[in-house]
Amino acid sequence: MNKISFLSASLIFAVLIIPITLTFGEELKPIQLLKPQLDIGRPLMQVLKDRSSSRSFSTRKLPVQLLSNLLWAAFGFNRLEEGKRTAPSARNWQEIDIYVAMAEGLYLYDAKKHTLTPVLSKDIRAMAGKQDFVKDAPVNLIYVADFSKMGNAAKEDKELYSAADTGFISQNVYLFCASEGLATVVRGSIDRDALAKAMKLRADQKIILAQTIGYPKK
Ligand SMILES: Cc1cc2nc3c(=O)[nH]c(=O)nc-3n(C[C@H](O)[C@H](O)[C@H](O)COP(=O)(O)O)c2cc1C
């Protein structure tokens, strides 16, 4: 191969092959969650005694079974045949979507399929809250109200009810974490505009709160 054809071949490799490899390498795959384990957990009164906020997290990742149990407890379907879930929602609108920010990227919890659907193959944890621990904890749930699911309710009602509905989901997560010995804190301290932009949300989607989850830091 002469010098010119070698250079042309290298150029073709750089322009065509490298980007293709990177694109495939970066592709975020859906995560099939596992069946929630319904026979685990400590007695409710002891869990309530231990429920608390913690701001100190290990960077250790959560296994898929634990993540599956956590998301089902948060807002999974507990009465699939009636289309009802583990947390109540005003007029059964079920308008809160749970986005899951982890090191490998951002996912959306699809409760019906019990799957995490890829949204972004980018680590956006640093944007999920203003506090330092947020970017290093393995899981940040971002509770997003989808106002398009709330019919023609007035804007104030959409805001009020979606905030209340988020509270129930967050408390489910608090109780699950207390039962399983995980650390968690629900957070309002978020740059919502910047995060919504990073998540590519629509104008009728509103970030209500976020919640960090992980093993306690030893
Ligand atoms: C709506 C709401 C927003 C909160 N925002 C934050 C926050 O941005 N950062 C934080 O560290 N804690 C936040 N918290 C946690 C509270 O500070 C915490 O619940 C309170 O201090 C009581 O502590 P406990 O949860 O351990 O009982 C928030 C709690 C709620 C209910």
PDBQT file of the ligand as one rigid body, heavy atoms in Angstrom, charges set to zero:
ROOT
HETATM    1  C1  LIG A 301     -40.619  18.267  50.315  1.00  0.00    +0.000 C 
HETATM    2  C2  LIG A 301     -39.275  17.983  50.972  1.00  0.00    +0.000 A 
HETATM    3  C3  LIG A 301     -38.135  18.541  50.444  1.00  0.00    +0.000 A 
HETATM    4  C4  LIG A 301     -36.890  18.255  51.011  1.00  0.00    +0.000 A 
HETATM    5  N1  LIG A 301     -35.756  18.752  50.435  1.00  0.00    +0.000 NA
HETATM    6  C5  LIG A 301     -34.549  18.407  50.915  1.00  0.00    +0.000 A 
HETATM    7  C6  LIG A 301     -33.360  18.809  50.246  1.00  0.00    +0.000 A 
HETATM    8  O1  LIG A 301     -33.373  19.479  49.231  1.00  0.00    +0.000 OA
HETATM    9  N2  LIG A 301     -32.180  18.410  50.767  1.00  0.00    +0.000 N 
HETATM   10  C7  LIG A 301     -32.088  17.624  51.877  1.00  0.00    +0.000 A 
HETATM   11  O2  LIG A 301     -30.979  17.297  52.281  1.00  0.00    +0.000 OA
HETATM   12  N3  LIG A 301     -33.188  17.222  52.533  1.00  0.00    +0.000 NA
HETATM   13  C8  LIG A 301     -34.427  17.567  52.069  1.00  0.00    +0.000 A 
HETATM   14  N4  LIG A 301     -35.568  17.113  52.677  1.00  0.00    +0.000 N 
HETATM   15  C9  LIG A 301     -35.452  16.213  53.833  1.00  0.00    +0.000 C 
HETATM   16  C10 LIG A 301     -35.788  16.957  55.131  1.00  0.00    +0.000 C 
HETATM   17  O3  LIG A 301     -34.766  17.867  55.429  1.00  0.00    +0.000 OA
HETATM   18  C11 LIG A 301     -35.992  15.917  56.238  1.00  0.00    +0.000 C 
HETATM   19  O4  LIG A 301     -37.089  15.099  55.939  1.00  0.00    +0.000 OA
HETATM   20  C12 LIG A 301     -36.195  16.618  57.579  1.00  0.00    +0.000 C 
HETATM   21  O5  LIG A 301     -35.024  17.256  58.011  1.00  0.00    +0.000 OA
HETATM   22  C13 LIG A 301     -36.635  15.645  58.662  1.00  0.00    +0.000 C 
HETATM   23  O6  LIG A 301     -35.681  14.613  58.800  1.00  0.00    +0.000 OA
HETATM   24  P1  LIG A 301     -36.115  13.074  58.694  1.00  0.00    +0.000 P 
HETATM   25  O7  LIG A 301     -36.579  12.814  57.279  1.00  0.00    +0.000 OA
HETATM   26  O8  LIG A 301     -34.885  12.290  59.023  1.00  0.00    +0.000 OA
HETATM   27  O9  LIG A 301     -37.235  12.870  59.658  1.00  0.00    +0.000 OA
HETATM   28  C14 LIG A 301     -36.812  17.416  52.146  1.00  0.00    +0.000 A 
HETATM   29  C15 LIG A 301     -37.994  16.878  52.687  1.00  0.00    +0.000 A 
HETATM   30  C16 LIG A 301     -39.202  17.126  52.090  1.00  0.00    +0.000 A 
HETATM   31  C17 LIG A 301     -40.446  16.479  52.672  1.00  0.00    +0.000 C 
ENDROOT
TORSDOF 0
